Amino acid sequence: IPELSENESKNKVVPDVRNAESRYLAYLLKDTLELTGNWGAVRVIPEPSQAVDLQISGTIIASDGEQLRVNVIAVDSAGNVWLSKNYKDLASKFSYKLPKEDPFQDLYNDIADDLLAAQQKFSQSDIAKIRQVSSLKYARSLSPDAFNEYLAENRRGKIDVNQLPATDDAM
């Protein structure tokens, strides 16, 4: 929510409306991703989590009912950036008469398509590593002493797996 001077009051962003809009847009993107059948369960959470394979965050750049511009960033648990892109869509003046879907559904579809294209660049072993990192980050959040040495950050800011627990380890 930008700080605005009095001269910019005609384009004022109402904080309560923007907060509601941010939750609504996140929910619409979640639904779009789930409906593709490519992602399984998708959750909208208020704070970042260590226990997920891929986190998507976004910033509303502009939204006035006719135009929607957002910046979307998707980063996996290993530190790989899948997506960092600005999206924009315009709603037709007819979009709000007898709407069958959200006027900006094209924007959510574009994000879903770009995420799928990014995922397809990874091998099965890369995806397995991302899942291992997520599990180990979650385990470390529960028991830092037991799992602190299992992961390490490399020079490029990516997370590497140092070791894995034995498959029969009770921890």
Z-matrix of the N, CA and C atoms (Angstrom, degrees):
N
C 1 1.446
C 2 1.518 1 106.59
N 3 1.331 2 118.05 1 110.15
C 4 1.462 3 120.96 2 -175.65
C 5 1.525 4 112.66 3 -71.99
N 6 1.328 5 114.88 4 149.97
C 7 1.460 6 121.00 5 171.76
C 8 1.526 7 106.62 6 -80.47
N 9 1.312 8 117.11 7 130.46
C 10 1.462 9 120.72 8 -176.55
C 11 1.519 10 110.73 9 -120.60
N 12 1.329 11 115.86 10 144.49
C 13 1.455 12 120.46 11 174.62
C 14 1.530 13 108.71 12 -82.58
N 15 1.336 14 116.53 13 171.67
C 16 1.466 15 119.88 14 179.70
C 17 1.524 16 112.03 15 -63.12
N 18 1.357 17 116.71 16 -30.60
C 19 1.463 18 120.42 17 179.76
C 20 1.523 19 112.07 18 -66.37
N 21 1.344 20 116.64 19 -23.48
C 22 1.453 21 120.54 20 -177.85
C 23 1.532 22 112.32 21 -96.91
N 24 1.322 23 116.69 22 11.56
C 25 1.467 24 120.24 23 -173.52
C 26 1.525 25 113.23 24 -62.09
N 27 1.348 26 118.15 25 -26.44
C 28 1.461 27 118.69 26 179.55
C 29 1.527 28 111.75 27 -68.01
N 30 1.337 29 118.36 28 -25.10
C 31 1.461 30 122.99 29 176.94
C 32 1.525 31 110.91 30 -103.59
N 33 1.291 32 116.21 31 24.98
C 34 1.459 33 121.81 32 -173.20
C 35 1.524 34 112.14 33 -61.49
N 36 1.315 35 114.28 34 137.86
C 37 1.452 36 121.18 35 174.74
C 38 1.517 37 106.85 36 -96.62
N 39 1.306 38 117.09 37 121.22
C 40 1.454 39 121.88 38 179.29
C 41 1.530 40 107.50 39 -81.94
N 42 1.349 41 117.66 40 116.96
C 43 1.468 42 120.13 41 -173.99
C 44 1.532 43 114.40 42 -54.13
N 45 1.329 44 118.21 43 -43.11
C 46 1.464 45 119.84 44 -179.30
C 47 1.534 46 111.58 45 -65.02
N 48 1.321 47 115.97 46 -38.44
C 49 1.463 48 119.87 47 178.66
C 50 1.525 49 110.10 48 -67.73
N 51 1.332 50 117.14 49 -43.77
C 52 1.469 51 120.57 50 -179.64
C 53 1.532 52 110.79 51 -64.65
N 54 1.327 53 117.75 52 -39.54
C 55 1.466 54 120.19 53 177.78
C 56 1.526 55 110.54 54 -62.89
N 57 1.313 56 116.79 55 -44.98
C 58 1.465 57 120.45 56 178.59
C 59 1.525 58 110.43 57 -63.79
N 60 1.316 59 115.76 58 -41.55
C 61 1.459 60 121.07 59 -179.65
C 62 1.533 61 110.58 60 -63.38
N 63 1.311 62 117.12 61 -40.48
C 64 1.467 63 119.75 62 -179.17
C 65 1.528 64 110.77 63 -63.54
N 66 1.322 65 117.25 64 -39.73
C 67 1.468 66 120.17 65 177.44
C 68 1.525 67 110.85 66 -68.74
N 69 1.314 68 116.97 67 -39.12
C 70 1.460 69 121.54 68 -179.51
C 71 1.534 70 111.01 69 -65.85
N 72 1.331 71 117.26 70 -45.54
C 73 1.462 72 120.51 71 179.77
C 74 1.526 73 110.82 72 -63.21
N 75 1.339 74 117.05 73 -40.26
C 76 1.467 75 120.57 74 177.91
C 77 1.528 76 110.52 75 -61.25
N 78 1.317 77 116.02 76 -41.65
C 79 1.458 78 120.44 77 179.82
C 80 1.536 79 111.28 78 -65.75
N 81 1.329 80 117.66 79 -40.33
C 82 1.463 81 120.65 80 178.29
C 83 1.529 82 111.22 81 -65.20
N 84 1.335 83 117.17 82 -39.64
C 85 1.466 84 120.02 83 176.97
C 86 1.528 85 109.96 84 -65.78
N 87 1.327 86 117.34 85 -41.51
C 88 1.466 87 121.83 86 177.05
C 89 1.520 88 109.99 87 -56.58
N 90 1.337 89 117.06 88 -49.28
C 91 1.465 90 120.93 89 179.65
C 92 1.521 91 111.49 90 -60.34
N 93 1.317 92 116.31 91 -42.98
C 94 1.468 93 120.38 92 179.93
C 95 1.520 94 110.50 93 -61.08
N 96 1.337 95 116.92 94 -45.65
C 97 1.462 96 120.21 95 -179.57
C 98 1.525 97 111.25 96 -63.64
N 99 1.327 98 117.47 97 -41.98
C 100 1.467 99 120.19 98 178.87
C 101 1.522 100 111.62 99 -65.54
N 102 1.328 101 117.14 100 -40.12
C 103 1.464 102 120.66 101 -177.63
C 104 1.533 103 112.73 102 -68.26
N 105 1.335 104 117.90 103 -20.58
C 106 1.464 105 119.12 104 177.09
C 107 1.518 106 111.05 105 -68.84
N 108 1.348 107 116.96 106 -25.12
C 109 1.460 108 120.47 107 -177.09
C 110 1.515 109 113.68 108 79.42
N 111 1.322 110 117.52 109 6.09
C 112 1.472 111 121.08 110 -177.78
C 113 1.524 112 114.15 111 -94.99
N 114 1.330 113 117.96 112 -11.43
C 115 1.459 114 119.39 113 -168.40
C 116 1.519 115 115.56 114 -123.25
N 117 1.284 116 119.61 115 -8.27
C 118 1.461 117 119.59 116 -176.27
C 119 1.514 118 109.37 117 71.06
N 120 1.335 119 115.58 118 -146.81
C 121 1.467 120 120.16 119 -179.20
C 122 1.524 121 109.89 120 -73.81
N 123 1.311 122 115.78 121 131.31
C 124 1.466 123 122.89 122 177.29
C 125 1.519 124 106.46 123 -118.59
N 126 1.316 125 116.76 124 134.63
C 127 1.460 126 121.22 125 -177.71
C 128 1.523 127 110.77 126 -119.83
N 129 1.332 128 115.50 127 143.53
C 130 1.460 129 122.06 128 171.09
C 131 1.529 130 105.14 129 -101.82
N 132 1.330 131 116.32 130 120.24
C 133 1.458 132 120.70 131 -177.65
C 134 1.529 133 109.52 132 -125.45
N 135 1.335 134 117.20 133 149.61
C 136 1.467 135 119.53 134 -175.43
C 137 1.523 136 114.37 135 -75.03
N 138 1.320 137 117.29 136 -25.49
C 139 1.465 138 121.62 137 -178.34
C 140 1.523 139 109.68 138 -129.66
N 141 1.329 140 118.26 139 152.97
C 142 1.475 141 119.99 140 176.53
C 143 1.526 142 111.17 141 -58.13
N 144 1.320 143 116.02 142 149.69
C 145 1.459 144 122.04 143 -178.47
C 146 1.523 145 110.21 144 -125.30
N 147 1.324 146 116.07 145 145.02
C 148 1.459 147 121.52 146 176.13
C 149 1.531 148 111.17 147 -82.91
N 150 1.319 149 117.43 148 -13.35
C 151 1.456 150 121.66 149 -170.16
C 152 1.520 151 114.13 150 -97.31
N 153 1.320 152 118.12 151 21.62
C 154 1.462 153 120.37 152 -178.91
C 155 1.517 154 110.43 153 -123.07
N 156 1.320 155 115.49 154 151.00
C 157 1.459 156 120.44 155 -179.68
C 158 1.525 157 112.39 156 -75.17
N 159 1.326 158 116.51 157 -37.37
C 160 1.461 159 120.90 158 -176.54
C 161 1.523 160 109.51 159 -139.58
N 162 1.325 161 115.74 160 128.91
C 163 1.464 162 120.50 161 176.43
C 164 1.519 163 108.80 162 -112.65
N 165 1.315 164 114.72 163 132.96
C 166 1.453 165 121.71 164 178.22
C 167 1.518 166 107.01 165 -116.20
N 168 1.307 167 116.07 166 127.45
C 169 1.459 168 119.58 167 175.94
C 170 1.520 169 107.72 168 -128.59
N 171 1.315 170 114.57 169 156.65
C 172 1.450 171 117.99 170 -177.71
C 173 1.508 172 111.94 171 -147.67
N 174 1.304 173 114.84 172 159.43
C 175 1.454 174 122.77 173 176.86
C 176 1.522 175 107.82 174 -129.14
N 177 1.316 176 115.42 175 130.32
C 178 1.465 177 119.69 176 175.18
C 179 1.520 178 107.46 177 -80.02
N 180 1.311 179 115.94 178 118.35
C 181 1.468 180 121.14 179 179.04
C 182 1.521 181 109.92 180 -86.98
N 183 1.325 182 115.84 181 -44.98
C 184 1.465 183 120.82 182 178.75
C 185 1.516 184 108.85 183 -152.32
N 186 1.320 185 114.83 184 141.14
C 187 1.457 186 119.87 185 177.42
C 188 1.521 187 108.14 186 -157.34
N 189 1.323 188 115.39 187 120.47
C 190 1.465 189 118.41 188 -179.30
C 191 1.531 190 112.10 189 -138.05
N 192 1.310 191 117.76 190 14.29
C 193 1.461 192 121.25 191 -178.87
C 194 1.511 193 113.05 192 92.77
N 195 1.331 194 116.11 193 -27.47
C 196 1.457 195 120.42 194 176.85
C 197 1.522 196 110.68 195 -103.88
N 198 1.311 197 116.57 196 -34.14
C 199 1.458 198 122.99 197 -176.82
C 200 1.528 199 108.88 198 -126.62
N 201 1.325 200 115.36 199 138.81
C 202 1.456 201 120.98 200 173.90
C 203 1.515 202 107.64 201 -131.92
N 204 1.327 203 115.73 202 123.37
C 205 1.462 204 121.80 203 175.44
C 206 1.518 205 107.73 204 -126.66
N 207 1.326 206 115.87 205 127.73
C 208 1.465 207 121.38 206 -179.93
C 209 1.520 208 109.91 207 -135.28
N 210 1.329 209 114.90 208 154.64
C 211 1.460 210 121.83 209 171.17
C 212 1.513 211 106.23 210 -110.10
N 213 1.331 212 116.75 211 128.57
C 214 1.457 213 121.93 212 -177.46
C 215 1.531 214 109.29 213 -121.94
N 216 1.324 215 115.03 214 133.79
C 217 1.461 216 121.94 215 177.42
C 218 1.526 217 107.57 216 -127.87
N 219 1.324 218 116.79 217 130.90
C 220 1.462 219 122.46 218 176.66
C 221 1.524 220 108.08 219 -124.98
N 222 1.337 221 115.49 220 123.98
C 223 1.464 222 121.95 221 -178.66
C 224 1.525 223 108.08 222 -131.39
N 225 1.339 224 116.49 223 133.96
C 226 1.461 225 118.75 224 179.01
C 227 1.528 226 110.27 225 -86.65
N 228 1.319 227 115.82 226 173.71
C 229 1.463 228 121.03 227 -174.71
C 230 1.524 229 112.75 228 -65.58
N 231 1.328 230 117.49 229 -22.09
C 232 1.457 231 121.17 230 178.80
C 233 1.531 232 112.57 231 -86.29
N 234 1.332 233 117.11 232 -2.23
C 235 1.456 234 121.06 233 177.39
C 236 1.516 235 114.89 234 95.37
N 237 1.326 236 117.95 235 6.92
C 238 1.464 237 121.06 236 177.42
C 239 1.524 238 110.22 237 -79.79
N 240 1.325 239 116.11 238 128.93
C 241 1.465 240 120.58 239 177.24
C 242 1.521 241 107.58 240 -85.67
N 243 1.313 242 115.64 241 115.49
C 244 1.456 243 121.19 242 179.62
C 245 1.509 244 111.19 243 -85.50
N 246 1.319 245 115.45 244 -31.30
C 247 1.455 246 119.64 245 -171.57
C 248 1.516 247 109.13 246 -158.06
N 249 1.293 248 117.09 247 134.21
C 250 1.464 249 123.63 248 171.40
C 251 1.522 250 105.37 249 -149.87
N 252 1.326 251 115.08 250 97.95
C 253 1.460 252 118.51 251 -168.87
C 254 1.520 253 111.05 252 -153.09
N 255 1.324 254 115.63 253 148.58
C 256 1.459 255 121.85 254 171.51
C 257 1.526 256 108.73 255 -92.04
N 258 1.314 257 115.32 256 137.63
C 259 1.463 258 122.18 257 177.82
C 260 1.517 259 108.60 258 -122.49
N 261 1.327 260 114.99 259 148.21
C 262 1.467 261 118.17 260 175.14
C 263 1.510 262 108.83 261 -145.98
N 264 1.333 263 113.71 262 148.53
C 265 1.455 264 120.43 263 178.50
C 266 1.515 265 108.12 264 -148.14
N 267 1.311 266 115.82 265 148.19
C 268 1.451 267 122.44 266 176.61
C 269 1.522 268 108.93 267 -114.36
N 270 1.304 269 115.82 268 135.81
C 271 1.457 270 121.08 269 177.34
C 272 1.520 271 108.53 270 -93.18
N 273 1.304 272 115.39 271 136.11
C 274 1.452 273 120.58 272 175.70
C 275 1.525 274 108.95 273 -70.56
N 276 1.314 275 116.63 274 154.43
C 277 1.464 276 118.90 275 177.52
C 278 1.525 277 110.90 276 -65.16
N 279 1.327 278 116.72 277 -16.50
C 280 1.460 279 121.33 278 179.32
C 281 1.534 280 112.15 279 -89.96
N 282 1.333 281 116.52 280 -6.68
C 283 1.463 282 120.90 281 -176.40
C 284 1.516 283 113.42 282 -63.08
N 285 1.308 284 116.90 283 -25.62
C 286 1.459 285 120.38 284 -174.95
C 287 1.530 286 112.85 285 -97.34
N 288 1.329 287 116.33 286 -4.62
C 289 1.463 288 119.74 287 175.63
C 290 1.522 289 107.54 288 -91.18
N 291 1.301 290 117.10 289 119.44
C 292 1.459 291 122.72 290 -178.05
C 293 1.537 292 111.63 291 48.04
N 294 1.319 293 117.74 292 58.82
C 295 1.471 294 119.81 293 -175.94
C 296 1.532 295 111.75 294 -66.87
N 297 1.324 296 115.03 295 136.38
C 298 1.465 297 121.74 296 175.65
C 299 1.524 298 110.02 297 -99.72
N 300 1.313 299 115.76 298 -22.91
C 301 1.461 300 121.86 299 178.34
C 302 1.516 301 107.80 300 -153.23
N 303 1.315 302 116.61 301 172.32
C 304 1.455 303 120.66 302 178.62
C 305 1.531 304 109.40 303 -60.06
N 306 1.327 305 118.29 304 139.20
C 307 1.467 306 120.61 305 -179.29
C 308 1.535 307 114.12 306 -58.88
N 309 1.334 308 116.74 307 -20.70
C 310 1.462 309 120.54 308 -178.16
C 311 1.528 310 112.41 309 -109.47
N 312 1.330 311 116.93 310 23.98
C 313 1.465 312 120.75 311 -178.40
C 314 1.518 313 111.67 312 -58.27
N 315 1.329 314 117.96 313 -31.43
C 316 1.467 315 121.10 314 177.89
C 317 1.520 316 111.18 315 -58.12
N 318 1.319 317 117.17 316 -38.28
C 319 1.463 318 121.84 317 -179.69
C 320 1.535 319 109.65 318 -64.12
N 321 1.336 320 117.38 319 -45.47
C 322 1.469 321 120.68 320 179.79
C 323 1.525 322 110.71 321 -65.21
N 324 1.329 323 116.58 322 -37.58
C 325 1.464 324 120.47 323 177.22
C 326 1.526 325 110.87 324 -64.29
N 327 1.329 326 117.53 325 -40.06
C 328 1.468 327 121.12 326 178.24
C 329 1.529 328 111.16 327 -62.37
N 330 1.321 329 116.73 328 -42.46
C 331 1.466 330 120.49 329 178.10
C 332 1.525 331 110.05 330 -62.67
N 333 1.335 332 116.88 331 -46.16
C 334 1.467 333 120.77 332 179.63
C 335 1.529 334 111.00 333 -60.91
N 336 1.323 335 116.89 334 -41.78
C 337 1.472 336 120.39 335 178.89
C 338 1.527 337 111.05 336 -63.89
N 339 1.334 338 117.13 337 -42.67
C 340 1.464 339 120.77 338 -179.61
C 341 1.523 340 111.57 339 -66.84
N 342 1.331 341 117.19 340 -37.03
C 343 1.470 342 120.17 341 177.15
C 344 1.525 343 110.98 342 -65.53
N 345 1.318 344 117.34 343 -41.59
C 346 1.460 345 120.65 344 178.21
C 347 1.527 346 110.74 345 -64.29
N 348 1.329 347 117.03 346 -41.67
C 349 1.467 348 120.48 347 177.66
C 350 1.529 349 110.34 348 -62.37
N 351 1.322 350 117.41 349 -38.71
C 352 1.469 351 121.06 350 178.27
C 353 1.523 352 110.12 351 -66.53
N 354 1.328 353 117.46 352 -42.43
C 355 1.468 354 120.76 353 -179.90
C 356 1.528 355 110.91 354 -62.18
N 357 1.308 356 117.01 355 -38.24
C 358 1.462 357 121.02 356 -176.64
C 359 1.527 358 112.82 357 -68.93
N 360 1.324 359 117.64 358 -12.87
C 361 1.467 360 121.18 359 176.18
C 362 1.525 361 111.65 360 -79.14
N 363 1.331 362 117.19 361 -13.07
C 364 1.458 363 121.82 362 -179.42
C 365 1.525 364 110.35 363 -94.43
N 366 1.329 365 115.57 364 143.78
C 367 1.461 366 120.14 365 174.55
C 368 1.523 367 109.57 366 -79.45
N 369 1.327 368 116.07 367 168.44
C 370 1.460 369 120.39 368 177.50
C 371 1.524 370 110.85 369 -61.25
N 372 1.329 371 117.52 370 -36.26
C 373 1.472 372 119.75 371 179.12
C 374 1.530 373 110.72 372 -69.63
N 375 1.329 374 117.91 373 -33.55
C 376 1.471 375 120.64 374 175.37
C 377 1.527 376 110.47 375 -64.14
N 378 1.325 377 116.70 376 -43.81
C 379 1.465 378 121.12 377 179.22
C 380 1.530 379 110.11 378 -64.37
N 381 1.337 380 116.78 379 -40.43
C 382 1.468 381 120.47 380 177.84
C 383 1.529 382 110.41 381 -62.36
N 384 1.330 383 116.84 382 -39.32
C 385 1.476 384 120.29 383 179.18
C 386 1.534 385 110.17 384 -64.80
N 387 1.312 386 116.99 385 -42.06
C 388 1.464 387 121.12 386 178.66
C 389 1.529 388 109.47 387 -58.83
N 390 1.319 389 116.72 388 -43.59
C 391 1.471 390 120.45 389 179.26
C 392 1.531 391 111.50 390 -65.97
N 393 1.333 392 116.63 391 -37.63
C 394 1.467 393 119.92 392 177.14
C 395 1.527 394 110.69 393 -63.78
N 396 1.323 395 115.86 394 -43.62
C 397 1.465 396 119.78 395 179.43
C 398 1.529 397 110.13 396 -61.66
N 399 1.329 398 117.05 397 -43.13
C 400 1.469 399 120.47 398 178.40
C 401 1.518 400 111.05 399 -59.24
N 402 1.318 401 116.29 400 -46.56
C 403 1.471 402 120.55 401 -179.48
C 404 1.518 403 111.36 402 -63.44
N 405 1.320 404 116.44 403 -41.96
C 406 1.464 405 119.58 404 -179.41
C 407 1.531 406 111.85 405 -70.83
N 408 1.322 407 117.67 406 -34.43
C 409 1.467 408 119.78 407 174.75
C 410 1.523 409 110.72 408 -63.92
N 411 1.316 410 115.51 409 -41.16
C 412 1.460 411 119.50 410 178.24
C 413 1.531 412 110.48 411 -65.16
N 414 1.329 413 116.37 412 -45.11
C 415 1.470 414 120.02 413 178.24
C 416 1.527 415 110.60 414 -60.52
N 417 1.326 416 116.42 415 -41.05
C 418 1.469 417 120.40 416 178.88
C 419 1.519 418 111.42 417 -64.51
N 420 1.337 419 117.27 418 -34.35
C 421 1.466 420 119.26 419 178.39
C 422 1.530 421 111.37 420 -68.15
N 423 1.343 422 117.00 421 -28.47
C 424 1.460 423 121.33 422 178.61
C 425 1.523 424 112.56 423 -83.71
N 426 1.329 425 116.01 424 -37.36
C 427 1.467 426 120.92 425 -176.97
C 428 1.529 427 109.35 426 -142.21
N 429 1.342 428 117.21 427 80.51
C 430 1.463 429 119.98 428 -176.37
C 431 1.531 430 113.75 429 -58.41
N 432 1.319 431 117.44 430 -39.03
C 433 1.468 432 119.63 431 -178.54
C 434 1.524 433 112.05 432 -63.26
N 435 1.302 434 117.14 433 -39.10
C 436 1.463 435 120.98 434 -176.86
C 437 1.530 436 112.88 435 -77.41
N 438 1.338 437 117.78 436 -31.52
C 439 1.465 438 120.12 437 -171.01
C 440 1.526 439 115.07 438 -117.57
N 441 1.309 440 118.12 439 6.05
C 442 1.462 441 120.80 440 -174.98
C 443 1.528 442 113.22 441 -62.89
N 444 1.313 443 118.13 442 -33.76
C 445 1.471 444 121.14 443 -175.80
C 446 1.529 445 113.96 444 -87.63
N 447 1.315 446 117.54 445 -1.17
C 448 1.459 447 120.28 446 -176.40
C 449 1.533 448 112.86 447 -75.96
N 450 1.321 449 117.10 448 -24.29
C 451 1.466 450 122.08 449 -178.20
C 452 1.515 451 110.64 450 -123.15
N 453 1.331 452 116.00 451 150.41
C 454 1.460 453 120.83 452 176.20
C 455 1.523 454 108.67 453 -144.01
N 456 1.332 455 115.55 454 145.65
C 457 1.464 456 120.50 455 176.61
C 458 1.524 457 108.09 456 -92.30
N 459 1.328 458 116.88 457 129.78
C 460 1.460 459 119.96 458 179.61
C 461 1.527 460 110.96 459 -87.78
N 462 1.300 461 117.09 460 -177.14
C 463 1.478 462 122.11 461 -175.89
C 464 1.522 463 113.38 462 -63.77
N 465 1.304 464 117.50 463 -27.62
C 466 1.470 465 121.03 464 -178.98
C 467 1.523 466 112.69 465 -87.90
N 468 1.338 467 116.85 466 5.38
C 469 1.450 468 120.43 467 179.86
C 470 1.514 469 114.10 468 83.21
N 471 1.313 470 117.22 469 8.97
C 472 1.460 471 121.67 470 178.27
C 473 1.532 472 109.16 471 -91.95
N 474 1.312 473 115.15 472 156.14
C 475 1.457 474 121.44 473 -179.20
C 476 1.526 475 109.22 474 -97.03
N 477 1.329 476 116.14 475 129.08
C 478 1.456 477 122.33 476 176.18
C 479 1.522 478 109.26 477 -112.29
N 480 1.330 479 115.50 478 149.73
C 481 1.461 480 121.32 479 175.87
C 482 1.520 481 107.24 480 -89.60
N 483 1.340 482 116.66 481 118.11
C 484 1.467 483 121.71 482 176.38
C 485 1.520 484 111.21 483 -78.04
N 486 1.317 485 115.51 484 -41.58
C 487 1.453 486 121.61 485 -178.32
C 488 1.508 487 109.12 486 -158.50
N 489 1.312 488 115.53 487 161.93
C 490 1.454 489 121.56 488 176.20
C 491 1.520 490 108.78 489 -119.40
N 492 1.306 491 117.09 490 148.54
C 493 1.463 492 118.69 491 175.39
C 494 1.531 493 109.50 492 -68.85
N 495 1.309 494 115.85 493 155.10
C 496 1.457 495 120.16 494 175.76
C 497 1.529 496 109.05 495 -62.64
N 498 1.311 497 116.36 496 148.42
C 499 1.464 498 119.69 497 -177.46
C 500 1.528 499 112.25 498 -63.31
N 501 1.334 500 117.45 499 -24.95
C 502 1.461 501 120.36 500 179.75
C 503 1.537 502 112.09 501 -99.61
N 504 1.339 503 117.40 502 11.36
C 505 1.478 504 121.81 503 178.31
C 506 1.521 505 109.57 504 -68.83
N 507 1.304 506 116.96 505 125.29
C 508 1.471 507 121.84 506 -178.65
C 509 1.525 508 112.34 507 -66.56
N 510 1.327 509 118.55 508 -25.22
C 511 1.462 510 121.66 509 178.82
C 512 1.520 511 109.29 510 -67.06
